Amino acid sequence: MFEKFAKSARVSVTCAQEEALDAGARSITPGYLLLGTVVAADGPLSELLDRTGLTAEAVRAEIGVSPPLGDQDADALKSIGIDLEAVRASVEDRFGVGALDAPEPKPRRHHRGHMSFDRPAKKVLEAGLREAVYRRDPSIELEHIVLGILRSDDPAVVTMIERHVSVAALRLDLEALLDRAA
């Protein structure tokens, strides 16, 4: 099926896999497909998603992926009396060096090292393919993947999108983008 994917759509699937691996997920879900698409989007699609509030940061927050604490976070905590280095030292004194370090997650992978898609994510990709076939588009673009996500039977991802924009409005905007590209 991936031979019909445009380069940008392939990149979005790769981004989804990388995001899922980084988060320690067991498989790629529709939420990670949305995140991968948002990360890979550029031009008019990126502008549309930004305008609706479906940014990489927003989607990461919605699916529960948080970036590690950085220097700014440590400085902010220090300003209210919490010294992260002192906390780490105290925990390591009591429980041993590396006690705060999470063990590496072991995601399920196929024989080539690829993370597997969960059932709803597979349905999203199939729905994206059906969208392209229905429209008689020559390849599966990022917009088709988002249209597939809108048809998802994963209520969490649809509810997440609905918090930012109505599914019907987003569908119309995506179809307009595809029409302009054709």
Backbone bond lengths (Angstrom), bond angles and torsions (degrees), N, CA, C in turn:
res aa  C-N    CA-C-N  psi(-1)  N-CA   C-N-CA  omega(-1)  CA-C   N-CA-C  phi
1 M - - - 1.449 - - 1.530 110.86 -
2 F 1.329 119.20 -32.63 1.459 121.42 -174.27 1.525 113.22 -68.45
3 E 1.332 117.87 -13.81 1.463 119.07 178.58 1.529 111.50 -66.69
4 K 1.321 118.18 -22.60 1.465 121.83 178.40 1.531 112.82 -86.78
5 F 1.322 116.76 -5.71 1.458 120.78 -178.19 1.531 110.04 -77.75
6 A 1.325 116.29 133.69 1.464 121.35 172.03 1.529 107.67 -65.44
7 K 1.320 116.33 161.61 1.466 120.52 -178.23 1.524 110.91 -56.09
8 S 1.334 117.73 -43.50 1.467 120.75 -178.47 1.527 111.19 -63.93
9 A 1.332 117.28 -35.35 1.469 120.56 178.41 1.532 110.46 -69.36
10 R 1.322 116.80 -37.38 1.470 119.80 175.80 1.527 110.60 -64.52
11 V 1.329 115.38 -40.77 1.460 119.87 178.58 1.526 109.80 -61.64
12 S 1.334 117.02 -40.27 1.470 119.67 -178.93 1.524 111.49 -64.54
13 V 1.322 117.41 -37.27 1.465 120.55 177.91 1.527 109.79 -67.92
14 T 1.323 116.74 -39.64 1.465 120.41 176.26 1.526 110.57 -63.56
15 C 1.329 116.67 -42.94 1.477 120.55 177.23 1.526 110.51 -61.41
16 A 1.329 116.96 -40.82 1.464 120.85 178.63 1.524 110.11 -60.75
17 Q 1.327 116.41 -43.15 1.468 120.80 178.85 1.525 110.24 -63.13
18 E 1.328 116.94 -45.79 1.469 120.23 -178.76 1.523 111.21 -63.41
19 E 1.328 116.75 -41.41 1.468 120.52 179.28 1.531 110.28 -64.20
20 A 1.337 116.38 -41.86 1.465 120.26 179.60 1.527 110.81 -65.75
21 L 1.335 116.65 -42.40 1.464 120.16 177.62 1.524 110.98 -62.40
22 D 1.326 116.19 -45.61 1.468 120.59 -179.81 1.521 111.86 -60.97
23 A 1.333 115.87 -33.64 1.464 120.16 -178.68 1.526 112.33 -83.86
24 G 1.333 117.32 -7.25 1.456 120.40 -178.78 1.518 113.17 77.43
25 A 1.336 116.71 22.55 1.466 120.54 179.73 1.527 110.32 -70.58
26 R 1.313 114.95 156.42 1.468 119.98 178.96 1.523 112.07 -82.72
27 S 1.343 116.55 -25.18 1.459 120.69 -179.46 1.527 109.24 -157.21
28 I 1.317 115.15 169.39 1.457 121.24 177.39 1.525 107.54 -84.99
29 T 1.325 116.08 124.06 1.463 123.06 -179.75 1.525 109.76 -107.02
30 P 1.332 118.29 170.51 1.465 119.65 174.92 1.532 112.87 -57.30
31 G 1.321 118.03 -32.67 1.462 120.47 176.81 1.515 111.65 -61.85
32 Y 1.331 116.98 -40.95 1.464 120.17 177.71 1.530 110.84 -70.95
33 L 1.336 118.00 -33.18 1.463 119.68 174.90 1.532 110.43 -63.71
34 L 1.339 116.35 -40.88 1.467 119.44 176.58 1.518 109.84 -63.00
35 L 1.316 117.02 -45.99 1.459 121.03 179.74 1.531 110.62 -60.24
36 G 1.318 117.39 -45.19 1.463 120.90 178.49 1.514 112.21 -61.60
37 T 1.319 116.46 -36.86 1.459 120.91 178.93 1.523 110.68 -69.60
38 V 1.328 116.58 -42.88 1.465 120.53 178.40 1.528 110.05 -62.01
39 V 1.325 117.04 -42.33 1.465 121.44 179.84 1.527 110.95 -65.16
40 A 1.326 118.12 -39.94 1.463 122.49 -175.72 1.527 113.34 -82.16
41 A 1.318 117.57 -17.85 1.470 121.07 -175.03 1.524 111.43 -66.51
42 D 1.331 113.88 144.89 1.456 119.48 171.41 1.530 108.06 -144.04
43 G 1.308 116.59 176.23 1.459 121.18 177.50 1.517 113.24 60.29
44 P 1.334 116.50 -141.85 1.464 120.77 -175.53 1.538 114.15 -59.39
45 L 1.332 117.73 -36.24 1.467 118.92 178.84 1.519 110.64 -66.27
46 S 1.314 117.27 -42.84 1.460 120.84 178.10 1.527 110.43 -60.81
47 E 1.322 116.45 -43.45 1.468 121.05 178.55 1.527 110.94 -61.48
48 L 1.333 116.82 -42.98 1.460 121.48 178.71 1.524 110.72 -61.71
49 L 1.316 117.00 -49.38 1.463 120.45 -178.27 1.525 111.10 -64.14
50 D 1.338 117.11 -40.81 1.474 120.46 176.94 1.525 110.67 -61.22
51 R 1.331 115.76 -44.30 1.465 120.79 -178.83 1.530 111.62 -61.13
52 T 1.312 117.15 -33.84 1.465 120.36 180.00 1.524 112.72 -82.81
53 G 1.338 116.48 -11.63 1.461 120.24 -178.04 1.515 113.16 94.12
54 L 1.321 117.34 4.32 1.466 120.78 178.38 1.529 108.40 -88.33
55 T 1.322 114.87 73.47 1.456 122.31 177.48 1.525 108.87 -96.25
56 A 1.325 116.19 166.53 1.471 119.88 178.44 1.524 110.56 -59.45
57 E 1.328 116.57 -42.70 1.465 120.14 -179.63 1.527 110.86 -63.02
58 A 1.335 116.66 -43.53 1.472 120.51 -178.99 1.525 111.00 -65.20
59 V 1.324 117.09 -43.61 1.472 120.16 -178.83 1.528 109.62 -67.59
60 R 1.335 117.68 -41.72 1.470 119.45 177.17 1.524 110.23 -58.17
61 A 1.326 116.58 -44.66 1.468 120.28 179.93 1.523 110.63 -63.14
62 E 1.318 116.81 -40.73 1.471 121.25 -178.23 1.523 112.30 -66.47
63 I 1.342 116.86 -37.28 1.475 118.27 -178.45 1.520 111.77 -91.71
64 G 1.336 115.83 3.61 1.462 119.56 173.68 1.500 115.22 84.04
65 V 1.329 117.36 23.10 1.456 120.96 176.59 1.518 106.73 -100.05
66 S 1.306 115.86 117.40 1.462 118.43 179.58 1.520 109.32 -115.70
67 P 1.328 115.13 138.70 1.460 117.32 177.50 1.520 110.21 -69.41
68 P 1.328 118.64 154.92 1.465 120.59 178.02 1.528 110.14 -64.13
69 L 1.332 115.00 157.00 1.460 119.18 178.24 1.512 109.73 -63.94
70 G 1.317 115.40 134.54 1.454 121.04 179.11 1.520 111.01 -108.87
71 D 1.310 115.47 -172.91 1.464 121.07 -178.89 1.520 112.06 -60.95
72 Q 1.328 117.58 -40.11 1.471 120.13 179.23 1.522 110.79 -63.87
73 D 1.343 116.40 -38.83 1.469 119.87 178.48 1.531 109.90 -65.17
74 A 1.328 116.42 -43.40 1.466 120.45 179.47 1.525 110.41 -62.40
75 D 1.329 117.04 -41.35 1.469 120.59 178.49 1.526 111.21 -64.68
76 A 1.342 116.49 -40.50 1.465 120.00 179.62 1.528 110.28 -64.49
77 L 1.324 117.52 -42.89 1.460 120.91 178.40 1.527 110.93 -66.08
78 K 1.331 116.06 -38.03 1.462 120.02 179.33 1.530 110.58 -63.12
79 S 1.337 116.77 -34.44 1.468 120.59 -179.10 1.532 111.85 -66.12
80 I 1.336 117.02 -19.93 1.469 119.26 176.34 1.534 111.55 -107.98
81 G 1.329 114.97 16.63 1.456 119.31 172.62 1.514 116.56 93.10
82 I 1.317 117.94 13.83 1.467 120.55 179.08 1.521 108.18 -112.51
83 D 1.308 116.58 115.30 1.455 122.55 179.13 1.530 107.85 -102.14
84 L 1.346 115.97 108.41 1.463 120.10 -176.26 1.522 112.66 -59.33
85 E 1.322 117.28 -37.89 1.467 119.98 179.37 1.528 110.72 -65.66
86 A 1.333 116.91 -37.61 1.468 120.49 178.35 1.533 110.16 -68.16
87 V 1.335 116.50 -38.49 1.472 120.75 178.00 1.521 109.08 -63.46
88 R 1.333 116.73 -46.86 1.472 120.49 -179.99 1.529 110.38 -60.59
89 A 1.319 117.57 -45.60 1.468 121.36 -179.61 1.522 111.13 -61.22
90 S 1.321 116.88 -41.85 1.462 121.31 179.95 1.525 111.41 -64.56
91 V 1.318 116.40 -44.42 1.471 120.21 179.47 1.522 110.23 -65.43
92 E 1.335 117.65 -42.23 1.461 120.49 -179.58 1.528 111.65 -68.27
93 D 1.341 117.78 -32.80 1.471 119.98 175.18 1.528 110.31 -62.91
94 R 1.307 115.43 -39.47 1.460 119.70 -175.79 1.523 113.49 -82.98
95 F 1.353 117.14 -39.79 1.459 120.50 -172.28 1.525 115.01 -114.86
96 G 1.312 117.22 -3.66 1.458 120.18 178.68 1.521 112.30 105.94
97 V 1.332 114.47 154.74 1.463 121.40 -179.48 1.531 109.47 -61.98
98 G 1.322 115.97 134.52 1.468 121.33 179.08 1.516 114.24 83.40
99 A 1.347 117.96 8.34 1.462 120.51 -177.37 1.525 112.63 -61.75
100 L 1.310 117.62 -27.93 1.470 120.71 -179.95 1.520 112.85 -88.33
101 D 1.313 117.11 -9.38 1.456 120.39 -178.95 1.527 108.98 -78.84
102 A 1.335 114.26 124.71 1.471 119.33 179.78 1.517 109.11 -73.83
103 P 1.335 117.26 143.54 1.459 118.64 174.89 1.523 109.58 -66.88
104 E 1.301 116.89 150.86 1.453 120.74 178.45 1.526 109.62 -64.45
105 P 1.343 117.44 126.80 1.462 119.46 177.24 1.525 110.08 -68.87
106 K 1.306 115.70 154.04 1.455 120.15 179.79 1.521 109.26 -116.89
107 P 1.350 116.83 84.70 1.454 119.43 179.59 1.526 111.31 -68.50
108 R 1.333 114.89 152.66 1.456 119.56 175.11 1.519 107.96 -69.91
109 R 1.294 116.49 135.95 1.453 120.43 179.67 1.519 109.29 -134.93
110 H 1.316 114.31 151.93 1.456 119.42 173.29 1.522 108.98 -79.30
111 H 1.297 115.89 175.41 1.458 120.43 -175.55 1.527 113.41 -60.04
112 R 1.315 120.27 -23.64 1.461 122.00 -179.76 1.518 112.04 -92.10
113 G 1.298 118.13 7.84 1.449 120.24 179.73 1.513 113.75 87.84
114 H 1.309 118.74 7.93 1.452 121.58 179.04 1.523 110.63 -88.56
115 M 1.305 116.35 142.26 1.453 121.42 176.37 1.530 108.26 -76.26
116 S 1.312 117.02 144.83 1.457 119.87 -178.01 1.528 111.23 -83.09
117 F 1.318 115.38 157.66 1.456 123.10 174.62 1.518 107.89 -90.80
118 D 1.343 116.83 141.11 1.462 117.48 172.47 1.534 108.00 -76.61
119 R 1.310 116.31 169.77 1.468 121.09 -175.32 1.534 112.39 -57.06
120 P 1.369 119.14 -47.35 1.471 118.46 178.50 1.537 112.88 -61.91
121 A 1.322 118.59 -34.08 1.470 120.90 178.50 1.527 110.54 -67.72
122 K 1.324 117.09 -39.13 1.468 120.12 176.08 1.520 110.04 -61.37
123 K 1.342 116.19 -40.94 1.466 120.13 178.64 1.526 111.29 -64.79
124 V 1.340 117.05 -35.75 1.467 121.09 177.25 1.530 109.80 -60.78
125 L 1.329 116.48 -47.62 1.466 119.85 -179.43 1.522 111.47 -64.54
126 E 1.327 116.73 -38.81 1.470 120.47 176.70 1.522 110.55 -65.41
127 A 1.323 117.31 -39.82 1.468 121.04 178.37 1.528 110.19 -66.17
128 G 1.320 117.41 -37.38 1.464 120.52 175.80 1.524 111.14 -62.25
129 L 1.327 116.06 -41.90 1.458 120.95 176.29 1.532 110.06 -61.49
130 R 1.329 116.57 -45.98 1.471 120.03 178.79 1.524 111.83 -60.83
131 E 1.336 116.84 -38.01 1.471 120.35 177.75 1.530 110.05 -60.72
132 A 1.334 116.36 -45.30 1.464 120.08 -179.85 1.522 111.10 -64.87
133 V 1.328 117.23 -42.33 1.464 121.02 179.85 1.522 109.93 -64.46
134 Y 1.329 117.30 -45.04 1.470 121.58 -179.89 1.528 110.70 -59.01
135 R 1.318 116.04 -40.69 1.465 121.09 -178.04 1.533 111.58 -81.88
136 R 1.332 116.69 -8.37 1.458 123.21 -176.18 1.526 112.06 61.71
137 D 1.324 114.40 35.56 1.454 120.36 176.00 1.529 107.91 -82.08
138 P 1.336 117.75 144.60 1.465 120.26 -174.82 1.528 114.75 -73.62
139 S 1.333 117.29 -20.25 1.460 119.37 -179.42 1.526 109.75 -146.72
140 I 1.322 114.70 165.97 1.465 121.00 178.38 1.521 107.20 -90.39
141 E 1.316 115.65 117.94 1.461 122.53 -178.71 1.527 108.99 -102.11
142 L 1.321 115.91 174.47 1.464 120.98 177.13 1.527 111.25 -57.17
143 E 1.323 116.01 -40.51 1.466 120.07 179.94 1.526 111.52 -59.16
144 H 1.338 117.35 -36.89 1.470 120.65 178.46 1.526 110.72 -65.77
145 I 1.335 115.89 -37.51 1.461 118.72 178.24 1.525 110.21 -64.06
146 V 1.336 116.60 -44.26 1.468 119.15 178.26 1.525 110.15 -63.46
147 L 1.331 117.73 -40.02 1.470 119.87 176.06 1.527 110.36 -60.67
148 G 1.330 117.18 -38.35 1.465 120.82 175.62 1.514 111.73 -63.88
149 I 1.332 116.34 -38.97 1.466 120.79 177.63 1.522 110.08 -63.50
150 L 1.342 116.59 -38.86 1.469 120.17 179.01 1.523 111.80 -63.76
151 R 1.323 117.31 -24.37 1.465 121.85 177.13 1.531 112.26 -90.96
152 S 1.317 116.20 2.04 1.460 121.84 -173.96 1.526 112.18 -59.26
153 D 1.335 114.54 144.67 1.467 118.90 172.83 1.526 110.51 -94.87
154 D 1.354 115.16 16.41 1.463 121.52 173.83 1.530 106.48 -92.47
155 P 1.339 117.76 102.07 1.470 119.44 -175.03 1.520 113.72 -62.53
156 A 1.330 117.98 -27.20 1.464 120.63 -178.50 1.524 111.01 -64.18
157 V 1.326 118.01 -44.75 1.463 120.19 -177.67 1.524 111.03 -71.77
158 V 1.316 117.96 -37.05 1.469 120.38 178.47 1.527 109.86 -67.53
159 T 1.323 117.48 -42.25 1.466 121.23 177.19 1.526 109.99 -62.68
160 M 1.319 117.53 -40.39 1.456 121.65 178.11 1.526 110.07 -59.02
161 I 1.311 117.07 -46.89 1.466 120.99 179.80 1.520 110.05 -63.10
162 E 1.333 116.09 -43.99 1.476 120.97 -178.40 1.530 112.01 -61.52
163 R 1.326 118.65 -25.61 1.464 120.33 176.45 1.526 111.29 -67.54
164 H 1.321 116.63 -19.81 1.463 121.29 -178.10 1.523 112.96 -106.60
165 V 1.318 116.50 -38.06 1.465 120.92 -175.18 1.528 107.71 -159.38
166 S 1.324 116.29 150.12 1.472 117.52 178.00 1.529 109.15 -70.54
167 V 1.314 114.99 144.85 1.459 120.81 -179.80 1.527 109.54 -60.21
168 A 1.324 117.23 -41.14 1.472 121.06 -178.65 1.531 110.54 -63.29
169 A 1.325 117.48 -43.86 1.472 120.88 -179.69 1.522 110.67 -65.61
170 L 1.325 116.80 -43.16 1.465 120.12 179.64 1.519 110.46 -64.30
171 R 1.329 116.75 -40.33 1.466 120.59 178.39 1.533 110.29 -58.68
172 L 1.322 116.83 -46.71 1.473 120.43 179.81 1.523 111.41 -61.68
173 D 1.323 116.71 -42.98 1.465 120.50 179.24 1.529 111.49 -64.02
174 L 1.324 117.08 -40.86 1.470 120.77 179.48 1.524 110.90 -65.94
175 E 1.324 116.51 -41.94 1.470 120.12 179.18 1.524 110.18 -64.50
176 A 1.345 116.59 -37.36 1.474 119.74 177.54 1.530 110.65 -64.37
177 L 1.331 116.97 -40.60 1.466 119.45 176.92 1.522 111.49 -62.09
178 L 1.325 116.22 -42.80 1.464 119.72 179.46 1.540 110.82 -66.05
179 D 1.332 116.61 -37.49 1.464 120.32 178.60 1.532 111.22 -63.94
180 R 1.358 116.23 -40.51 1.460 120.19 179.46 1.531 111.12 -66.42
181 A 1.327 116.11 -34.14 1.470 120.13 -178.50 1.523 111.85 -74.72
182 A 1.323 117.42 -23.34 1.460 121.35 -174.96 1.499 114.06 -75.66
